[in-house]
């Protein structure tokens, strides 16, 4: 049942440390979303703040070439509307054709579920599952299940971001500690400054430093 699956997944997420692979966990959540709703395919998309578009983070049932090309502006299509409004959307079978024609014109999707990914009250992306079969019908129970899965996905993403911030803070502390040691050495100033440049370039890949 959905309740048992959610309980089991909650235990997995709670047990995972920050160092775990984010994409592996999100892939698990997406696979569970697709299989439990009997969808054909699905994706997890995140908002790119620069382009204001949704881009695919992970997907199931889609070709890699297509995944790389997908960019959905906020407000456009099913995913774009959910990302903009922050409200889940259920489109199920032919009954929805008239009501949702304006967001399905260039899509062969007949039935779809889409829920927002929210962190600290801000929409950061969406989870989609869909089917091209007009006879397939998603239910309100499916929507509720996907909404709860989105909460878990949001927690995974948040933990990942916290871990990346923690790693960067550690790197910065290490850099400043070593630079302080270099500058405090009893060597000519030019040699100390050269050593500082070398240290910074060593820590930051592709970084060129000059004083």
Number of C-alpha atoms within 10 A of each C-alpha: 6 16 9 9 13 18 10 11 18 14 10 11 15 11 9 14 12 17 10 13 12 16 14 11 19 22 18 12 22 26 19 18 25 21 13 15 20 16 23 18 20 24 25 27 26 20 23 16 9 6 12 12 21 23 22 22 16 18 21 17 12 13 9 10 8 9 16 11 10 13 17 22 19 19 15 16 19 24 27 23 20 24 32 16 12 19 15 22 18 19 21 23 19 14 13 13 17 9 10 13 12 12 16 16 11 9 11 11 17 21 25 25 26 28 28 30 30 19 15 8 8 11 19 21 28 29 29 25 27 25 23 16 16 15 12 18 21 21 14 12 11 17 19 14 18 29 22 13 24 25 15 21 26 22 17 24 19 17 18 19 14 13 16 14 12 13 11 12 12 11 14 13 11 13 17 13 11 15 18 12 12 18 16 10 11 8 11 9 11 10 13 18 17 14 15 23 17 15 16 18 15 14 13 11 8 8 11 11 14 10 7
